[in-house]
Amino acid sequence: MINIVSRSGSVAPYLKSTSQAVASQLKPLAAPVPLPAEKRVHQPLPATLTSYSLSKSLPTGNVSITSGPAVTTQIRYAHTDIQIPDFSAYRRKDVKDSNVRSRESADTRKAFTYMLVGGGAVASAYAAKTVVGEFVSSMSASADVLALAKIEVKLSDIPEGKSVTFKWRGKPLFIRHRTSSEIETERSVDLASLRDPQHDNDRVQKPEWLILIGVCTHLGCVPIANAGDFGGYYCPCHGSHYDASGRIRKGPAPLNLEVPFYEFPDDSTLIVG
């Protein structure tokens, strides 16, 4: 290794050159053979020369590098005058001295650290709440479906003895204004004779109003109102007969017609759903 000083008398070298011999990939490096003593030449430096400069032997133009399997010498040039940047102007005064403990500085910045962490936690919680809320609301029913979830019916438009059919949630809805004779007939039915025993009082809130879902419990057909052997509903598909209380009396249907949830806000209004 050879260090070359570019300027005579300089404290910090400007350019450093390193020469290194490496083994060739084609043949091994031959062992050095020492010269005999009589062939050695000693040339002392002049007494007036105090420093030896090799600046004239340094390359002044572009440096070319040759590489290959037969090259056995590597020459590397590295600058040693690179200055390390100083960031002291950006540091706080209480941490510039590396010999002084900075515990006091940490104590003064605790409030700022806690405020920063707390603010980040609140923002993260609010963002998580918003994401979860949007995700849950995307799975809920749409506005048009919610609008059909309930139906309001004006009962004064249905005369006594008539049955009116409405569409509710994609299903037929039967609303029947029963007469006093129909009410007495259905109340006097023997429950032991019913396939699906259910008293008439358990299927109505007001005796004169019967609210049913018009879907046959056999195979989902739509029965016909005011028809059949019992004066209630009749399913012509497979011959199921229901009475004026929506109870199965004859045919293959196993259960009574379903009674939906409903309420009477006043005497002339019915809300189903």
C-alpha positions in Angstrom: 0.0 0.0 0.0 1.4 3.4 -1.0 0.1 6.8 0.3 0.8 9.7 -2.0 0.6 13.3 -0.8 -0.4 15.7 -3.5 0.9 18.9 -1.9 4.2 19.1 -0.1 4.0 20.0 3.5 0.2 19.5 3.7 -1.2 18.2 6.9 -4.3 16.5 5.5 -3.7 14.6 2.3 -5.7 15.6 -0.7 -5.6 12.4 -2.7 -4.7 8.9 -1.5 -3.6 6.1 -3.9 -3.6 2.4 -2.9 -1.9 -0.2 -5.0 -2.7 -3.9 -4.3 -1.5 -7.0 -6.1 -4.0 -9.8 -6.5 -3.8 -13.3 -7.9 -4.8 -13.8 -11.5 -7.7 -16.0 -12.3 -5.7 -17.8 -15.0 -2.5 -18.7 -13.2 -1.3 -18.5 -9.5 0.8 -15.6 -8.3 4.5 -16.4 -8.6 6.5 -16.2 -5.4 8.9 -13.3 -5.2 12.6 -14.0 -5.8 15.1 -11.9 -3.8 17.9 -10.2 -5.8 21.5 -11.0 -4.9 23.3 -8.5 -2.7 25.7 -7.4 -5.4 22.8 -6.4 -7.7 21.0 -4.3 -5.2 21.1 -0.5 -5.8 20.9 1.9 -2.9 20.3 5.5 -3.8 20.1 7.8 -0.8 18.1 11.0 -1.0 19.9 14.3 -1.2 20.7 16.0 2.1 18.9 19.2 1.1 15.6 17.4 0.3 13.4 17.4 3.3 10.3 16.0 1.8 9.6 13.9 -1.3 6.6 14.9 -3.4 4.9 12.7 -5.9 2.3 15.2 -7.0 3.8 15.3 -10.4 3.2 11.6 -10.8 -0.5 11.8 -10.0 -2.9 11.6 -12.9 -4.2 15.0 -14.0 -6.8 13.9 -16.6 -9.6 11.4 -16.6 -8.7 8.1 -14.9 -9.3 5.0 -16.9 -9.8 1.6 -15.3 -8.9 -1.7 -17.0 -10.4 -4.9 -15.7 -10.1 -8.5 -16.9 -9.0 -11.9 -15.9 -5.3 -11.1 -16.8 -5.2 -7.9 -14.7 -3.2 -8.4 -11.5 -3.0 -4.8 -10.2 -5.7 -2.6 -8.7 -5.3 1.1 -8.2 -7.9 3.0 -6.1 -8.2 6.7 -5.6 -10.2 8.2 -2.7 -10.8 11.8 -1.6 -10.1 12.5 2.0 -11.2 16.2 2.1 -14.9 15.4 2.5 -16.4 17.7 5.2 -19.0 16.2 7.6 -22.1 18.5 7.7 -22.8 20.2 10.9 -26.4 20.2 12.1 -25.8 22.1 15.3 -28.0 25.0 14.2 -31.0 22.7 14.1 -30.5 21.1 17.6 -32.0 22.4 20.8 -29.7 24.3 23.0 -30.1 21.9 26.0 -28.9 18.9 24.0 -25.9 20.4 22.2 -23.5 19.5 24.9 -22.9 15.7 24.8 -21.5 15.8 28.3 -24.6 17.1 30.0 -27.6 14.9 30.9 -30.7 15.7 28.9 -33.2 14.5 31.5 -34.3 18.0 32.2 -35.1 18.5 28.5 -37.1 15.3 28.5 -39.2 16.4 31.5 -40.0 19.7 29.8 -41.2 17.9 26.7 -43.5 15.4 28.4 -46.6 17.5 28.0 -46.0 17.9 24.2 -45.3 14.1 23.9 -48.5 13.2 25.8 -50.6 15.7 23.8 -49.2 14.3 20.5 -49.9 10.7 21.5 -53.4 11.6 22.8 -54.3 13.5 19.7 -53.2 10.6 17.5 -55.2 8.1 19.6 -58.4 10.3 19.4 -57.9 10.7 15.6 -57.4 7.0 15.1 -60.4 6.1 17.2 -62.6 8.5 15.3 -61.3 7.1 11.9 -62.0 3.5 13.1 -65.5 4.5 14.2 -66.2 6.1 10.9 -64.9 3.1 8.9 -66.9 0.6 11.0 -70.1 2.7 10.8 -69.8 3.0 7.0 -69.2 -0.8 6.7 -72.2 -1.7 8.9 -74.5 0.8 7.1 -73.6 -0.6 3.8 -75.0 -4.0 4.8 -78.3 -2.5 6.1 -81.5 -2.4 4.1 -81.8 0.4 1.5 -84.2 3.3 1.8 -86.8 1.8 -0.6 -86.8 -1.5 1.3 -87.3 0.3 4.6 -90.1 2.3 3.1 -91.9 -1.0 2.3 -91.3 -2.4 5.7 -94.5 -0.9 7.0 -97.9 -0.3 5.4 -100.6 2.1 6.7 -104.2 1.3 5.8 -107.3 3.5 6.2 -109.9 1.1 7.6 -112.9 3.4 6.9 -112.5 2.5 3.2 -113.2 -1.2 3.8 -116.9 -2.0 4.2 -118.2 -4.6 6.5 -118.2 -8.2 5.1 -115.5 -7.4 2.5 -111.9 -8.5 2.2 -109.2 -6.3 0.6 -105.8 -7.5 -0.6 -102.7 -5.3 -0.3 -99.1 -5.9 -1.3 -96.7 -5.8 1.7 -93.0 -6.9 1.5 -93.7 -8.7 -1.8 -96.5 -10.8 -0.3 -100.3 -10.4 -0.4 -101.9 -9.0 2.7 -105.5 -9.9 3.5 -107.5 -7.4 5.6 -111.1 -8.6 6.3 -113.8 -6.6 7.9 -115.8 -9.3 9.6 -119.5 -9.2 10.4 -121.0 -10.0 13.8 -122.3 -13.4 12.6 -118.8 -14.4 11.3 -117.3 -13.4 14.6 -119.8 -15.6 16.6 -119.3 -18.5 14.2 -115.5 -18.5 14.5 -115.6 -18.2 18.3 -117.9 -21.2 18.7 -115.6 -23.6 16.8 -114.4 -26.6 18.8 -110.6 -26.4 19.0 -110.3 -30.2 19.2 -111.6 -30.4 15.6 -108.8 -28.2 14.3 -105.6 -29.4 12.7 -103.7 -26.4 14.0 -105.6 -25.5 17.2 -105.9 -21.8 17.8 -108.7 -19.8 19.3 -110.2 -16.9 17.3 -109.4 -14.4 20.1 -105.7 -15.3 19.9 -105.6 -14.4 16.2 -107.2 -10.9 16.3 -106.7 -7.7 18.3 -110.2 -6.4 17.4 -112.9 -9.0 16.6 -114.1 -7.2 13.5 -110.7 -6.9 11.8 -108.8 -10.0 10.6 -105.3 -9.4 9.2 -103.5 -12.3 7.5 -100.6 -12.9 5.1 -102.3 -14.4 2.0 -99.8 -17.3 1.4 -101.0 -20.9 1.6 -99.0 -22.9 4.1 -99.0 -25.9 1.8 -96.9 -24.8 -1.2 -97.1 -21.0 -1.1 -100.1 -20.4 -3.3 -102.4 -17.4 -2.9 -105.9 -18.4 -1.6 -109.1 -16.8 -2.8 -111.1 -14.7 -0.3 -114.7 -15.3 0.6 -114.6 -18.8 -0.9 -114.4 -22.4 0.3 -116.5 -24.7 2.4 -116.1 -22.6 5.5 -116.7 -19.1 4.1 -113.2 -17.9 4.6 -110.4 -18.6 2.1 -109.9 -21.3 -0.5 -106.7 -22.3 -2.3 -107.7 -23.8 -5.7 -104.2 -25.2 -6.4 -104.5 -28.2 -4.0 -107.9 -27.7 -2.3 -107.0 -26.2 1.1 -110.0 -24.6 2.9 -109.6 -21.9 5.6 -112.4 -20.4 7.8 -113.1 -16.7 8.4 -110.3 -16.7 11.1 -107.6 -18.0 8.7 -107.5 -21.5 10.3 -107.0 -24.6 8.1 -110.1 -26.7 8.1 -109.8 -29.0 5.1 -107.1 -29.9 2.6 -103.4 -30.6 2.6 -102.2 -27.4 4.3 -100.6 -28.2 7.7 -100.9 -24.8 9.4 -103.1 -21.8 9.7 -102.5 -18.6 7.7 -99.8 -16.4 9.2 -100.8 -13.4 11.3 -98.3 -10.5 10.9 -97.4 -7.9 13.5 -99.8 -5.0 13.4 -101.2 -2.2 15.5 -104.0 0.3 15.6 -102.8 3.9 16.2 -106.5 5.0 16.2 -109.9 3.5 15.4 -109.6 4.2 11.7 -105.9 3.5 10.9 -104.0 0.2 10.7 -100.2 -0.1 10.5 -98.7 -3.5 9.6 -95.0 -4.1 10.2 
